[in-house]
Amino acid sequence: MVQLHRQEKEQFKKLFKQEAVDHFDDRLKVLEIFLNSEHHVTVGELVSLIEQNGHTLSPDFVLETLKLMCRFGFAQKNRFEDGHIRYEHMHLGQHHDHMICTRCNAILEFQNEELEILQLKIASEFGFHSLQHKMELYGICARCMKDHARLMSLTLAKQGERVKVTEFTGGSESRMRLLSMGLRIGDEVQVITNLGKGQMAIAVDFKRFVIGRGLAQKIMVLPIQEEKAC
């Protein structure tokens, strides 16, 4: 990796000087600190890293430099589900995809040659010539699954998560309301929508339900993946 970063810096110097890009020394500082960061950074995060290394550069200057780095192929821009624009290294001849944790927003890179071959095969079957692609898998990372409390309220389940109903809390009235809706202890529930406020949409046995947050808080559930891991 050190050798690769050294090559990136040499190409950066050559191209930026060739294109007569201004403030070259400061832009080289941005590249060096960017290369030393092995995660996907926002402009603000990169500005903070630059300050931690004893330099002061404006966010506008850092953003402009990142745009130049994207234009010349040293960085690439991503916008994941959280809406933030993040930048990562772009090493020539290398491709990876992403897994994004919806709990802690961690971004994990992965490579799978079989998957790459399969995607080309599928494109070919449709007579489609693929030029580039990206894959983003959203779910829950291993650390969050490990740290995640086993028993939780349905309101804490994430959109797309599958959980198992283990208990109804509250009085007999709320229990009867849930039973009358068709929910039972032991049901496997798919969370269709959970926006953090207002009603939730869930599905049980291919049937959809809309449930208020007050009632959803009384449904205690267990993540199905976590249960199977025990």
Secondary structure as UniProt FT lines:
FT   HELIX           2..18
FT   TURN            19..20
FT   HELIX           24..36
FT   HELIX           43..52
FT   TURN            53..54
FT   HELIX           59..71
FT   TURN            72..73
FT   STRAND          75..79
FT   TURN            81..82
FT   STRAND          85..89
FT   TURN            92..93
FT   STRAND          97..101
FT   TURN            102..104
FT   STRAND          107..110
FT   HELIX           113..125
FT   TURN            126..127
FT   STRAND          136..139
FT   HELIX           142..147
FT   STRAND          152..153
FT   HELIX           154..156
FT   TURN            159..160
FT   STRAND          162..168
FT   HELIX           172..181
FT   TURN            185..186
FT   STRAND          188..193
FT   STRAND          200..204
FT   TURN            205..206
FT   STRAND          207..211
FT   HELIX           213..216
FT   TURN            217..218
FT   STRAND          219..223
FT   HELIX           224..229
//
